[in-house]
Amino acid sequence: MKPIPLLPSMTNRNIRFCILYIAVFAVVLLLLSFVSPAGSCSEQDSRSLLQFLAGLSQDGGLTTSWRPDVDCCTAWEGVSCGRDGMVTKVSLPSRGLHGCISPLSVANLTSLTHLNLSDNALSGSLPPELMSSLSLLVIDVSFNHLDGVLLLPWPMNTGLKLPLQVLNISSNRFAGEFPSNLSWNAIANLVMLNASNNSFTGEMPIAPLCNGSPSSSLAVLDLSDNRFNGEVSPEIASCSMLKVLNVAHNKLTGILPIKLFDVTSLEHLSFADNDLQGEIDGAHITKLTNLVTPDLGENSFHGEISESIGQLKKLEELRLDNNYMSGDLPSSLGNCTCLTTIDLKINKFSGDLGKVDFTSLHNLKILDVMRNIFSGVIPESIYSCKNLTALRISSNHMHGKIPVWLAKLKKLKVLDLSNNQLTSPMPSWINSLSNLFYLDVSNNSLTGNIPVTLMAMPMLESDNYEAHLTRLFDLPVYRISALRQYLALTSFPALLNISTNKFTGVIPQDIGQLSALSQLDFSRNKLHGEIPPAICNLTKLQVLDLSSNYLTGPIPEALNKLNFLSEFNISNNDLEGPIPTGGQMSTFSSSSFVGNPKLCGSILANCNSVKAAPTVLTTSGKQCSSEVISVIAFGVFFGVGVLYDQLVLSNYLDM
């Protein structure tokens, strides 16, 4: 099963590629900064800008400064000019602009080099006149509501090359096929094209973009989050200067062309979430000696990871998740000393994870091998990864104890060892992991009492633990009951899950100290005693599961005050007394309480104590009614009898 992204266009896989975009923008802005102080605004440029303003239905307050009676070069917000008084830059990102871009307004700014209208609510089409500008170097209209078919320039002089270097039309509503029959020669100077997060269809526009020319200057190409289909064209090799290629989240099929690996300048490569297949040939991929982040996850690749991967010395992120890859991990992976992320989850990798020597991977921050077939013990060499932030080895066949050396991973924030065959008690040193806020050891064979130190986890005691979290990373979280995914570290739940183990004893009273917890699961263990009232102090709880234990006593009334609680289960225990009413407890179905024969409440149809009272009352009522009827009947008959006797006696005396 593939994880469903919450916001595909905003995942960290795309964020990684934005870094290079920023670098490109920075270079362009640096060039533009070497202009002399502006002169007075030209009358033509002033009229063009006012025409642009008139086309907006909401101007974000621009009319305050955009006035005809003041100089547009010195007083108009977002406008910069050259020494000759000609407008060179219009930068109005995130201003709440609504309306259309007037075709002849901005296009008439003949010295304009930089146009930034990103992150607004502009609609309509992108005027092709902008693309035909003989001065524009940068056009950024990303994150708007622009739609329709994209029209690219077709100059009268087909030999003309426009100066445009950066075109960012991402996160709009463009649809239809990408233009392929227009003059791409005209934009041969293009360095970056970002058309991600639209609704483009058809085949990838590789051939027209690079025009079959090895001299193409295109360095960044992002076509992710669209509807492109078909196979990847071998003509991709014509983009010989390409450093970033992102075609994730499309509908591409077939195999990766061998020619792709001739683009040795590639640093960031993503074909994630398509339907590509075949093997990843180690002999070919090692030609990409500059490769930093290969992302081939969520496809149908099979085969093994070649030992030759150790030759990719610049590798920082290896993402092959959600495929059908198998075999042992190559020991040469330990040679990729720059690695920060290894994401191999949901494959068929097997063997001993310890074949990889993690000692040299000092930069590793994320290790995710969830849902594979790894066996053996958790490799001790991982303790050398002092920067490790997230470790997930869940749903494998690992055995043995929770290694003592885990205590050395002081930066660890997420630890998921669930669904393995781990044994022994929970270690008392667990609270020494001062940054840990997500702990899942469910579905193992852990024993003993819940250690008191688990109730003193520094990050889970923090009133505002999210303030301590700074790094974003893509580490989806899966639950058995439902598929959930958290794409950012700050959106991970503060979680403590020790369910489906062999823990005994009582729930410590100090549980109330973990005020940051949003999910608490102690279900399917052998816990006894009462539900500690202190658990009601966990006011941020959204999930509370204490089911299938041996808990006794009443349900604390104060649980009604946990207003954020959306999932609650205390079924299959030995609890007793009435179910609290009039609060949060009333929002849950009977399945949250069943299996506690001594519990009473209207929500439980089979609650004997509730049924008993009406039965007694009904019987008593029937008895009372019978007695009343008998008395009345007796009185009536008695009265009739007396009356009859009186009548008979009266007649007799009258005679």
LINUR-V683120 format. One record per residue. PHI is phi in whole degrees, 0 to 359 (none if undefined). OMEGA is omega in whole degrees, 0 to 359 (none if undefined). Layout:
# LINUR-V683120
PHI & OMEGA
PHI & OMEGA
This chain:
# LINUR-V683120
none & 179
268 & 177
290 & 180
264 & 183
292 & 177
293 & 179
225 & 188
305 & 186
289 & 186
249 & 180
291 & 182
292 & 174
299 & 177
284 & 181
299 & 179
301 & 182
287 & 180
295 & 182
301 & 181
289 & 177
301 & 181
300 & 179
296 & 179
297 & 178
300 & 183
299 & 179
296 & 180
297 & 180
296 & 178
297 & 178
296 & 182
287 & 183
284 & 181
272 & 177
246 & 181
284 & 178
305 & 187
287 & 172
267 & 180
290 & 183
295 & 179
289 & 182
295 & 181
295 & 180
293 & 178
299 & 179
296 & 180
296 & 180
292 & 177
293 & 176
292 & 175
298 & 180
297 & 182
293 & 180
279 & 181
267 & 175
274 & 172
224 & 188
255 & 177
62 & 179
84 & 181
296 & 182
298 & 178
298 & 181
253 & 181
278 & 182
241 & 183
297 & 186
272 & 178
235 & 184
287 & 183
292 & 182
285 & 186
250 & 188
238 & 183
274 & 182
296 & 176
80 & 183
245 & 175
233 & 183
230 & 173
269 & 182
298 & 182
277 & 179
82 & 178
269 & 181
292 & 180
248 & 185
212 & 172
235 & 183
234 & 184
227 & 179
285 & 173
55 & 180
253 & 181
71 & 180
284 & 176
237 & 178
118 & 184
254 & 174
272 & 181
299 & 188
303 & 187
259 & 182
280 & 182
294 & 181
295 & 180
278 & 176
277 & 193
289 & 178
249 & 183
293 & 179
249 & 187
222 & 179
233 & 180
233 & 178
241 & 186
291 & 173
57 & 174
232 & 179
232 & 180
288 & 183
231 & 183
83 & 183
267 & 174
270 & 184
303 & 178
297 & 177
300 & 177
296 & 182
292 & 181
270 & 182
300 & 179
270 & 181
233 & 188
295 & 173
259 & 185
228 & 172
234 & 179
231 & 177
239 & 183
294 & 177
56 & 173
226 & 179
243 & 180
293 & 184
217 & 180
85 & 181
268 & 179
284 & 179
249 & 179
257 & 187
291 & 176
223 & 187
298 & 178
300 & 178
268 & 186
294 & 178
275 & 183
285 & 176
248 & 179
285 & 183
281 & 186
308 & 181
245 & 183
231 & 177
232 & 181
240 & 179
243 & 185
293 & 175
56 & 172
231 & 183
234 & 178
295 & 183
222 & 179
81 & 181
282 & 176
290 & 182
303 & 180
234 & 184
255 & 179
264 & 188
276 & 175
292 & 175
302 & 184
293 & 180
245 & 181
293 & 178
273 & 184
297 & 178
258 & 182
224 & 173
231 & 177
240 & 179
243 & 184
292 & 174
57 & 172
228 & 179
231 & 178
294 & 180
236 & 179
83 & 182
276 & 177
300 & 183
278 & 183
287 & 185
301 & 180
291 & 182
293 & 182
266 & 171
59 & 178
65 & 184
250 & 179
291 & 180
268 & 180
303 & 182
267 & 185
298 & 181
247 & 182
231 & 178
228 & 180
238 & 178
243 & 185
292 & 176
57 & 173
227 & 181
232 & 178
296 & 181
227 & 181
81 & 183
267 & 177
282 & 184
289 & 175
298 & 180
292 & 175
302 & 180
296 & 178
292 & 178
277 & 191
288 & 180
260 & 187
294 & 176
249 & 180
234 & 175
229 & 182
233 & 178
234 & 181
293 & 174
60 & 173
229 & 182
232 & 182
287 & 182
230 & 177
84 & 181
248 & 176
286 & 181
293 & 179
301 & 181
300 & 179
304 & 185
280 & 172
274 & 179
276 & 188
289 & 177
280 & 184
302 & 176
245 & 182
236 & 185
230 & 179
222 & 170
239 & 186
300 & 174
59 & 169
231 & 177
231 & 179
282 & 183
217 & 182
92 & 179
264 & 175
265 & 186
289 & 182
297 & 181
295 & 181
276 & 186
292 & 179
287 & 174
290 & 181
275 & 187
293 & 179
264 & 187
296 & 180
249 & 183
227 & 171
274 & 179
235 & 181
242 & 183
290 & 176
59 & 175
226 & 179
232 & 177
292 & 176
226 & 182
92 & 185
254 & 171
275 & 185
288 & 175
300 & 183
291 & 180
298 & 179
295 & 179
279 & 181
276 & 188
290 & 182
267 & 185
299 & 178
247 & 180
227 & 177
242 & 183
237 & 179
231 & 186
294 & 175
56 & 174
227 & 179
238 & 183
283 & 188
216 & 178
86 & 178
284 & 172
283 & 181
291 & 179
296 & 181
293 & 178
300 & 178
292 & 178
280 & 181
275 & 191
290 & 179
271 & 185
301 & 172
248 & 183
222 & 170
237 & 183
239 & 183
237 & 186
297 & 174
58 & 172
223 & 179
233 & 177
296 & 185
219 & 179
85 & 184
268 & 179
298 & 181
289 & 176
294 & 174
270 & 177
273 & 183
278 & 185
302 & 184
270 & 183
268 & 185
290 & 182
268 & 186
296 & 180
244 & 182
228 & 173
233 & 184
231 & 178
237 & 181
304 & 173
57 & 169
231 & 182
234 & 179
295 & 179
230 & 182
86 & 180
261 & 177
294 & 187
300 & 183
293 & 183
295 & 179
296 & 182
299 & 179
286 & 182
278 & 188
293 & 180
265 & 183
299 & 181
256 & 183
223 & 178
233 & 179
229 & 180
239 & 186
292 & 176
58 & 171
231 & 179
240 & 180
287 & 179
225 & 181
94 & 183
268 & 167
285 & 192
297 & 179
299 & 184
293 & 176
302 & 180
298 & 180
277 & 182
273 & 189
292 & 181
266 & 184
296 & 180
247 & 181
233 & 178
229 & 181
232 & 179
243 & 187
291 & 174
58 & 173
228 & 181
233 & 182
285 & 181
234 & 177
84 & 178
290 & 173
291 & 184
292 & 181
286 & 181
278 & 188
302 & 182
283 & 175
285 & 175
277 & 192
290 & 179
258 & 185
288 & 177
230 & 180
227 & 182
232 & 179
229 & 176
239 & 184
292 & 177
59 & 172
228 & 178
230 & 180
289 & 187
233 & 175
84 & 179
282 & 172
288 & 184
293 & 179
298 & 181
295 & 177
294 & 179
274 & 182
230 & 177
282 & 188
306 & 183
288 & 179
280 & 175
271 & 184
288 & 178
289 & 182
221 & 186
294 & 182
295 & 179
293 & 181
270 & 185
260 & 186
240 & 186
267 & 174
264 & 174
206 & 186
261 & 179
222 & 184
301 & 179
245 & 181
247 & 174
240 & 183
295 & 186
286 & 182
202 & 180
273 & 178
230 & 182
222 & 179
239 & 188
267 & 180
232 & 181
301 & 182
289 & 178
256 & 173
295 & 177
282 & 169
285 & 194
231 & 172
225 & 185
232 & 176
241 & 186
292 & 176
56 & 172
225 & 181
234 & 180
292 & 179
236 & 179
84 & 185
255 & 173
283 & 184
301 & 178
298 & 182
286 & 178
305 & 181
292 & 180
282 & 186
277 & 190
293 & 181
275 & 186
301 & 172
245 & 177
222 & 181
228 & 183
225 & 176
247 & 188
290 & 174
55 & 172
230 & 179
234 & 181
285 & 177
230 & 183
85 & 183
271 & 171
289 & 184
295 & 179
304 & 182
297 & 179
297 & 179
287 & 177
281 & 182
276 & 189
288 & 179
265 & 183
300 & 173
249 & 180
228 & 177
224 & 182
229 & 177
240 & 187
290 & 174
57 & 172
230 & 177
237 & 184
290 & 182
232 & 176
84 & 184
276 & 171
277 & 180
302 & 181
301 & 185
290 & 175
300 & 178
298 & 185
269 & 178
279 & 191
291 & 181
269 & 184
294 & 181
244 & 176
231 & 186
215 & 182
210 & 174
235 & 183
293 & 174
58 & 171
230 & 176
229 & 181
286 & 183
215 & 178
93 & 183
283 & 173
281 & 180
306 & 182
239 & 174
80 & 180
210 & 185
297 & 180
299 & 182
286 & 182
271 & 184
257 & 182
280 & 182
297 & 181
297 & 178
285 & 188
236 & 187
298 & 180
82 & 174
236 & 189
298 & 182
263 & 178
279 & 179
236 & 177
163 & 183
296 & 182
286 & 180
262 & 184
295 & 184
258 & 181
285 & 186
298 & 184
293 & 179
284 & 181
287 & 187
298 & 184
298 & 179
298 & 181
296 & 179
297 & 181
296 & 182
293 & 180
297 & 179
300 & 180
296 & 181
294 & 179
298 & 180
299 & 181
295 & 180
296 & 180
295 & 180
298 & 181
298 & 180
297 & 180
298 & 181
298 & 181
297 & 179
298 & 180
296 & 181
296 & 181
296 & 179
296 & 181
295 & 180
297 & 180
297 & 180
297 & 180
299 & 180
296 & 181
297 & 180
295 & 180
295 & 180
297 & 181
294 & 180
296 & 180
297 & 182
293 & 181
291 & 180
293 & 180
284 & none
